[in-house]
Amino acid sequence: MTAPPKTLPTVVLVHGAWADGSSWRLVVPLLLDKGIPVVAVQNPTTSLAADVEATRLALDAIEGPVVLVGHSWGGAVITQAGNDPKVKALVFVAALPPKADESVGDLVGSHPSPPGLSQIIDDGRGMLKLSPEGWVRDVAQDIPEQDARVLAVVQPPLPASTFGDRITEAAWATRPNWFIVSAADRVVSIELQRELAARLNARTTELNSSHLSILSQPRAVADVIVEAVDSVAVAG
């Protein structure tokens, strides 16, 4: 007897700081090829509240269950926005998911700074960017150099104040979680990633990748997302 087809959740992808939704461009087609509905959020990266609101607007437009995926700073965004009842599972990719009343700055400050943090440039008005060499050596060292330099050119600034924005309720405390650790990360502490994965009781995968596994190893990232999708898909 043939099993009935499953109703798949929508995957909502939330990008990190100094980036936009196009950072998922290699992951998206791999999900679409499996018939999985996908939405990539375009966050303003101006504050945690603004990014959460942008993500909530995307969630509001979706009918049915959602698997919410966040890369880097996006991990904080989905930790807050993921409290929407539509969200059934969370996937964190080299991410920074705080607990309630904790900020990304608290997490980053809890471990020695990796090399990439020294490449953050303040414009004197509290707006931060990463230097081109930081992109090449520390953020995206396993993709072609020209691609990394393009990312440096198109990056939006990030207010330094975002590091102090605090979570009020952590969605990961009440939902199944997946965590992809970037084991060659030079901008987010690898040990911090491992500790966070353990704190979340997440199903954990380690990739020998830079911070940008979503561009250097998109198939491995997509495989984890598909696993999360399969876990919440329902027959019907």
VENGI-V134924 format. One record per pair of residues at least 12 apart in sequence whose C-alpha atoms are under 8 Angstrom apart, sorted by the first residue. I is the first residue (numbers start at 1). J is the second residue. If there is no record, write none. Layout:
BEGIN
i=(I & I)
j=(J & J)
END
This chain:
BEGIN
i=(4 & 4 & 5 & 5 & 6 & 6 & 6 & 6 & 7 & 7 & 7 & 7 & 8 & 8 & 8 & 8 & 8 & 8 & 8 & 9 & 9 & 9 & 9 & 9 & 9 & 9 & 9 & 9 & 10 & 10 & 10 & 10 & 10 & 10 & 10 & 10 & 10 & 11 & 11 & 11 & 11 & 11 & 11 & 11 & 11 & 11 & 12 & 12 & 12 & 12 & 12 & 12 & 12 & 12 & 12 & 12 & 13 & 13 & 13 & 13 & 13 & 13 & 13 & 14 & 14 & 14 & 14 & 14 & 14 & 14 & 14 & 14 & 14 & 14 & 14 & 14 & 15 & 15 & 15 & 15 & 15 & 15 & 15 & 15 & 15 & 16 & 16 & 16 & 16 & 16 & 16 & 17 & 17 & 17 & 17 & 17 & 17 & 18 & 18 & 18 & 18 & 18 & 18 & 18 & 19 & 19 & 19 & 19 & 20 & 20 & 20 & 21 & 21 & 21 & 21 & 23 & 23 & 24 & 24 & 24 & 25 & 26 & 26 & 26 & 27 & 27 & 27 & 27 & 27 & 27 & 30 & 30 & 31 & 31 & 39 & 41 & 41 & 41 & 42 & 43 & 45 & 45 & 45 & 45 & 46 & 46 & 46 & 47 & 47 & 47 & 47 & 48 & 48 & 48 & 48 & 48 & 51 & 52 & 52 & 52 & 52 & 53 & 55 & 55 & 55 & 56 & 56 & 59 & 59 & 64 & 65 & 65 & 65 & 66 & 66 & 66 & 66 & 67 & 67 & 67 & 67 & 67 & 67 & 67 & 68 & 68 & 68 & 68 & 68 & 68 & 69 & 69 & 69 & 69 & 69 & 70 & 70 & 70 & 70 & 70 & 71 & 71 & 71 & 71 & 72 & 72 & 72 & 72 & 72 & 73 & 73 & 73 & 74 & 74 & 75 & 75 & 75 & 75 & 75 & 76 & 76 & 76 & 76 & 76 & 76 & 78 & 78 & 78 & 79 & 79 & 79 & 79 & 79 & 79 & 79 & 80 & 80 & 80 & 80 & 80 & 81 & 82 & 82 & 82 & 83 & 83 & 83 & 88 & 88 & 88 & 89 & 89 & 89 & 89 & 89 & 90 & 90 & 90 & 90 & 90 & 90 & 91 & 91 & 91 & 91 & 91 & 91 & 92 & 92 & 92 & 92 & 93 & 93 & 93 & 93 & 93 & 93 & 94 & 94 & 94 & 94 & 94 & 94 & 94 & 95 & 95 & 96 & 96 & 97 & 98 & 98 & 99 & 99 & 99 & 100 & 100 & 100 & 100 & 100 & 101 & 101 & 101 & 101 & 102 & 102 & 103 & 103 & 103 & 103 & 103 & 104 & 104 & 104 & 104 & 104 & 105 & 105 & 106 & 106 & 107 & 108 & 108 & 108 & 111 & 111 & 111 & 112 & 113 & 113 & 113 & 114 & 114 & 114 & 114 & 115 & 115 & 115 & 116 & 116 & 116 & 116 & 116 & 116 & 116 & 117 & 119 & 119 & 119 & 120 & 126 & 126 & 126 & 127 & 127 & 127 & 127 & 128 & 128 & 128 & 128 & 129 & 129 & 129 & 129 & 130 & 131 & 132 & 132 & 132 & 132 & 135 & 135 & 135 & 135 & 136 & 136 & 138 & 138 & 138 & 138 & 139 & 139 & 139 & 139 & 139 & 139 & 140 & 140 & 140 & 141 & 142 & 142 & 142 & 143 & 143 & 172 & 173 & 176 & 177 & 177 & 177 & 177 & 178 & 178 & 178 & 178 & 178 & 178 & 178 & 179 & 179 & 179 & 179 & 179 & 180 & 180 & 180 & 180 & 180 & 180 & 181 & 181 & 181 & 181 & 181 & 181 & 182 & 182 & 182 & 182 & 182 & 182 & 182 & 183 & 183 & 183 & 183 & 183 & 184 & 184 & 184 & 184 & 185 & 185 & 185 & 186 & 186 & 187 & 188 & 205 & 207)
j=(235 & 236 & 235 & 236 & 233 & 234 & 235 & 236 & 233 & 234 & 235 & 236 & 36 & 37 & 229 & 230 & 232 & 233 & 234 & 36 & 37 & 64 & 65 & 66 & 67 & 229 & 232 & 233 & 36 & 37 & 38 & 39 & 62 & 64 & 65 & 66 & 67 & 36 & 37 & 38 & 39 & 66 & 67 & 68 & 69 & 229 & 38 & 39 & 40 & 41 & 58 & 59 & 66 & 67 & 68 & 69 & 38 & 39 & 40 & 41 & 68 & 69 & 70 & 40 & 41 & 42 & 43 & 55 & 68 & 69 & 70 & 71 & 74 & 75 & 77 & 78 & 40 & 41 & 42 & 43 & 70 & 71 & 72 & 73 & 74 & 70 & 71 & 72 & 73 & 74 & 75 & 45 & 72 & 73 & 74 & 156 & 158 & 45 & 129 & 130 & 155 & 156 & 157 & 158 & 151 & 154 & 155 & 156 & 42 & 43 & 155 & 40 & 41 & 42 & 43 & 214 & 215 & 40 & 214 & 215 & 215 & 214 & 215 & 218 & 214 & 215 & 218 & 219 & 221 & 222 & 219 & 222 & 222 & 226 & 58 & 54 & 55 & 58 & 54 & 55 & 156 & 157 & 158 & 159 & 158 & 159 & 162 & 159 & 161 & 162 & 165 & 76 & 77 & 162 & 165 & 166 & 77 & 77 & 78 & 80 & 81 & 81 & 77 & 78 & 81 & 81 & 84 & 84 & 86 & 86 & 86 & 87 & 88 & 86 & 87 & 88 & 89 & 87 & 88 & 89 & 90 & 91 & 228 & 229 & 82 & 87 & 88 & 89 & 90 & 91 & 90 & 91 & 92 & 93 & 225 & 90 & 91 & 92 & 93 & 95 & 92 & 93 & 94 & 95 & 92 & 93 & 94 & 95 & 96 & 95 & 96 & 104 & 95 & 96 & 92 & 93 & 95 & 96 & 97 & 95 & 96 & 97 & 98 & 104 & 167 & 90 & 97 & 171 & 97 & 98 & 167 & 169 & 170 & 171 & 172 & 167 & 168 & 169 & 170 & 171 & 171 & 170 & 171 & 172 & 169 & 170 & 171 & 175 & 176 & 232 & 175 & 176 & 177 & 228 & 232 & 172 & 175 & 176 & 177 & 178 & 228 & 177 & 178 & 179 & 180 & 225 & 228 & 177 & 178 & 179 & 180 & 179 & 180 & 181 & 182 & 213 & 221 & 179 & 180 & 181 & 182 & 188 & 193 & 211 & 179 & 193 & 193 & 196 & 196 & 167 & 170 & 167 & 169 & 170 & 166 & 167 & 168 & 169 & 170 & 166 & 167 & 168 & 169 & 166 & 167 & 163 & 164 & 165 & 166 & 167 & 162 & 163 & 164 & 165 & 166 & 163 & 164 & 163 & 164 & 192 & 188 & 189 & 192 & 189 & 191 & 192 & 189 & 187 & 188 & 189 & 186 & 187 & 188 & 189 & 138 & 186 & 187 & 134 & 137 & 138 & 139 & 186 & 187 & 188 & 187 & 131 & 133 & 134 & 134 & 159 & 160 & 161 & 157 & 158 & 159 & 160 & 157 & 158 & 159 & 160 & 155 & 156 & 157 & 158 & 152 & 152 & 148 & 149 & 152 & 153 & 148 & 149 & 151 & 152 & 148 & 149 & 185 & 186 & 187 & 210 & 185 & 186 & 187 & 210 & 211 & 212 & 210 & 211 & 212 & 210 & 209 & 210 & 216 & 215 & 216 & 200 & 200 & 202 & 200 & 201 & 202 & 203 & 197 & 202 & 203 & 204 & 205 & 224 & 228 & 197 & 202 & 203 & 204 & 205 & 204 & 205 & 206 & 207 & 221 & 224 & 193 & 194 & 204 & 205 & 206 & 207 & 206 & 207 & 208 & 209 & 210 & 211 & 213 & 206 & 207 & 208 & 209 & 210 & 208 & 209 & 210 & 211 & 209 & 210 & 211 & 210 & 211 & 211 & 211 & 224 & 220)
END
